[in-house]
């Protein structure tokens, strides 16, 4: 539980070095699952929760760091849906 809360706390600070894998862990911890699409999905990734709320993201390439604007967008969406609060 401590790792999850530390990761969410790190996510809330919108760091410049937040990785794609860390973002996936945050999304999974708040109830989202990746929707697997066809072979030609490319870098587009979709995540959905049990209510059908969708988050659309582009997997970063070639670097593994998620852009700050994408982190802010995900944070706003998670707050609107009540999945995350300021801790």
Kinemage of the C-alpha trace (Angstrom):
@kinemage 1
@onewidth
@group {chain A} dominant
@subgroup {mainchain}
@vectorlist {calphas} color= white
{ca unk a 1} P 0.000 0.000 0.000
{ca unk a 2} L 2.863 2.357 0.732
{ca unk a 3} L 4.250 2.006 -2.802
{ca unk a 4} L 0.872 2.815 -4.328
{ca unk a 5} L 0.427 5.942 -2.213
{ca unk a 6} L 3.990 7.083 -2.948
{ca unk a 7} L 3.426 6.612 -6.675
{ca unk a 8} L 0.143 8.542 -6.581
{ca unk a 9} L 1.795 11.297 -4.545
{ca unk a 10} L 4.565 11.467 -7.160
{ca unk a 11} L 1.953 11.569 -9.938
{ca unk a 12} L 0.157 14.485 -8.232
{ca unk a 13} L 3.368 16.540 -8.390
{ca unk a 14} L 3.469 16.196 -12.226
{ca unk a 15} L 7.188 15.346 -12.442
{ca unk a 16} L 9.110 15.722 -15.687
{ca unk a 17} L 10.538 12.206 -15.375
{ca unk a 18} L 7.282 10.238 -14.915
{ca unk a 19} L 7.472 7.072 -17.015
{ca unk a 20} L 4.806 5.340 -19.083
{ca unk a 21} L 4.971 2.267 -16.828
{ca unk a 22} L 4.402 4.413 -13.737
{ca unk a 23} L 1.362 6.016 -15.367
{ca unk a 24} L -0.069 2.598 -16.208
{ca unk a 25} L 0.406 1.524 -12.573
{ca unk a 26} L -1.456 4.631 -11.389
{ca unk a 27} L -4.334 3.993 -13.801
{ca unk a 28} L -4.575 0.329 -12.774
{ca unk a 29} L -4.517 1.272 -9.086
{ca unk a 30} L -7.568 3.525 -9.525
{ca unk a 31} L -9.550 0.937 -11.457
{ca unk a 32} L -8.678 1.406 -15.129
{ca unk a 33} L -7.752 -1.396 -17.517
{ca unk a 34} L -6.124 -1.094 -20.922
{ca unk a 35} L -8.469 -1.830 -23.794
{ca unk a 36} L -6.638 -3.983 -26.280
{ca unk a 37} L -7.288 -2.872 -29.832
{ca unk a 38} L -6.234 -4.365 -33.145
{ca unk a 39} L -2.709 -4.853 -34.419
{ca unk a 40} L -2.618 -1.409 -36.032
{ca unk a 41} L -3.411 0.616 -32.906
{ca unk a 42} L 0.075 2.108 -33.053
{ca unk a 43} L 0.941 4.376 -30.144
{ca unk a 44} L -2.677 5.102 -29.210
{ca unk a 45} L -3.732 3.501 -25.945
{ca unk a 46} L -7.196 3.424 -24.393
{ca unk a 47} L -7.980 2.776 -20.760
{ca unk a 48} L -11.461 2.228 -19.334
{ca unk a 49} L -12.900 1.824 -15.851
{ca unk a 50} L -15.856 -0.270 -14.734
{ca unk a 51} L -18.295 2.556 -15.558
{ca unk a 52} L -17.019 2.865 -19.120
{ca unk a 53} L -15.073 6.108 -18.627
{ca unk a 54} L -12.318 6.223 -21.251
{ca unk a 55} L -8.878 7.827 -21.098
{ca unk a 56} L -7.074 8.132 -24.433
{ca unk a 57} L -3.299 8.482 -24.456
{ca unk a 58} L -0.395 8.249 -26.844
{ca unk a 59} L 2.410 6.024 -25.640
{ca unk a 60} L 5.594 8.102 -25.681
{ca unk a 61} L 8.186 7.192 -28.264
{ca unk a 62} L 11.187 6.946 -28.441
{ca unk a 63} L 11.593 8.197 -24.861
{ca unk a 64} L 9.585 6.518 -22.132
{ca unk a 65} L 8.765 9.770 -20.299
{ca unk a 66} L 5.173 10.997 -20.374
{ca unk a 67} L 4.790 14.673 -21.258
{ca unk a 68} L 3.646 16.992 -18.488
{ca unk a 69} L 0.578 18.126 -20.432
{ca unk a 70} L -0.563 14.500 -20.714
{ca unk a 71} L -0.080 13.963 -16.976
{ca unk a 72} L -2.119 17.106 -16.235
{ca unk a 73} L -4.857 15.925 -18.583
{ca unk a 74} L -5.041 12.507 -16.894
{ca unk a 75} L -4.994 14.108 -13.434
{ca unk a 76} L -7.898 16.413 -14.299
{ca unk a 77} L -9.869 13.486 -15.703
{ca unk a 78} L -9.226 11.312 -12.637
{ca unk a 79} L -10.252 14.143 -10.301
{ca unk a 80} L -13.454 14.795 -12.282
{ca unk a 81} L -14.379 11.123 -12.054
{ca unk a 82} L -13.635 11.045 -8.307
{ca unk a 83} L -10.895 8.453 -8.715
{ca unk a 84} L -8.199 10.548 -7.066
{ca unk a 85} L -8.086 13.431 -4.628
{ca unk a 86} L -5.370 15.838 -3.547
{ca unk a 87} L -3.568 14.062 -0.736
